[in-house]
Amino acid sequence: MATIPTDRNPDSTLAFLRAGYRFIGQRCERYGTDIFQTRLLLEPTICVRGRAAAELFYDADRFVREGAMPARGKRTLTGRGGRGHPLRRTAAGPRGGPEPDAGAAGQRLRGHRRAARPLSLPAGPAPG
C-alpha cells in the first residue's frame, strides 16, 4: 500500500484559511498526488480531490450525513429537509461529462421552480 504524503507543517489551519478553496488543489500539486495528510485545528486531516474522491463521499454506505450539519447550516445550504442541493445539482446537469446545453438545463430549472412551494410570510411587523 502506498504511503500518504504528510504536510511538513505542524498545523495548516492558517494556510487553509488564506488559500480557501485552492488549499487542497495547491497541496496536491505540490505533492504530486490526489491525497495528502495535514493538521487542521491540530487534528489529523486527510484531504482528497478528484473523481474517485467525489464518488467516495457520495457513497451512502460509507458516510452518514444525517446529523452531520447543524440545523441552521442545513437550512441555509441545502434548503428545508435537505432537498435543495440535489435539486440544484439536477438543474445544473451532470458533472464530469459534456456540458449540458442551456436549453435542457433551463427546462429542468423551470420545472423545479414550478414544483417549489411559494414562500409565505405572516403579515405585520417583523418580530424583534
C-alpha atoms as one frame of an Amber mdcrd trajectory, in Angstrom:
protein
   0.000   0.000   0.000   1.352   3.464  -0.911   2.152   5.947   1.831   0.003
   9.073   2.026   2.185  12.206   1.799   2.138  14.251   5.013   2.349  18.029
   5.145   5.509  19.154   6.983   3.767  21.981   8.864   2.721  21.229  12.456
  -0.670  22.823  11.640  -2.076  24.121   8.334  -5.123  25.984   9.628  -3.813
  29.454   8.740  -2.685  28.313   5.292  -6.113  26.742   4.758  -7.854  29.981
   5.758  -5.581  32.048   3.495  -5.905  29.796   0.435  -9.552  28.828   0.913
 -10.906  26.641  -1.874  -7.477  26.418  -3.551  -5.764  24.879  -0.494  -6.293
  21.205  -1.377  -5.517  21.617  -5.070  -2.324  23.546  -4.376  -1.077  20.969
  -1.887  -1.998  18.070  -4.169   0.016  19.711  -6.946   2.928  20.213  -4.537
   2.933  16.528  -3.535   2.064  15.177  -6.991  -0.918  13.189  -5.711  -4.672
  13.477  -5.147  -4.405  12.711  -1.413  -2.341  14.072   1.463  -2.482  14.335
   5.238  -2.226  17.555   7.206  -3.414  19.016  10.506  -6.301  21.464  10.722
  -7.031  22.911  14.159  -4.306  20.485  15.337  -6.418  17.491  14.260  -5.045
  14.997  11.707  -6.949  15.572   8.472  -6.835  13.701   5.160  -7.513  15.830
   2.085  -8.510  14.306  -1.253  -9.559  15.513  -4.691 -10.702  14.052  -7.993
 -13.473  11.872  -9.335 -12.685   8.869  -7.129 -12.802  11.099  -4.034 -16.175
  12.541  -5.070 -17.584   9.062  -5.658 -16.321   8.009  -2.229 -18.083  10.919
  -0.498 -21.366  10.336  -2.347 -21.419   6.634  -1.363 -24.250   6.475   1.206
 -22.886   3.191   2.593 -19.631   4.876   3.659 -20.825   8.212   5.069 -23.679
   9.124   7.376 -24.907  12.616   6.599 -27.865  12.780   8.977 -26.928  14.953
  11.939 -23.541  15.907  10.477 -24.507  19.531   9.827 -26.009  21.950  12.357
 -29.676  22.743  11.637 -29.000  26.396  10.781 -26.359  25.458   8.212 -28.527
  22.706   6.794 -31.446  25.073   6.206 -29.146  27.679   4.697 -27.155  25.428
   2.376 -29.491  22.609   1.460 -32.977  24.028   1.932 -35.712  22.702   4.179
 -35.349  18.935   4.613 -32.048  18.815   2.717 -33.758  18.689  -0.680 -32.216
  21.864  -2.126 -28.771  20.534  -3.046 -29.914  17.549  -5.165 -32.381  19.834
  -6.958 -29.627  22.333  -7.741 -27.369  19.521  -8.968 -30.123  18.216 -11.231
 -30.743  21.692 -12.598 -27.039  22.189 -13.281 -26.678  18.918 -15.186 -24.259
  16.008 -14.853 -20.682  16.514 -13.667 -17.636  15.113 -15.333 -19.279  14.733
 -18.709 -20.081  17.030 -21.584 -21.607  20.368 -20.666 -25.412  20.312 -20.892
 -26.916  22.741 -23.356 -28.539  25.802 -21.820 -31.957  24.827 -23.146 -32.101
  21.489 -21.306 -30.723  22.959 -18.078 -33.189  25.836 -18.278 -36.094  23.429
 -18.757 -35.051  21.388 -15.710 -34.635  24.527 -13.607 -38.060  25.869 -14.640
 -39.600  22.509 -13.740 -38.065  22.640 -10.263 -39.235  26.214  -9.767 -42.794
  25.234 -10.669 -42.638  22.328  -8.218 -41.346  24.515  -5.370 -43.902  25.903
  -2.961 -44.134  29.695  -2.776 -42.800  31.317   0.389 -45.489  32.936   2.518
 -44.644  35.292   5.340 -47.022  36.400   8.076 -48.398  39.931   7.776 -47.455
  42.593  10.299 -44.268  43.973  11.784 -41.180  41.840  11.993 -40.579  40.252
  15.386 -37.831  41.994  17.217
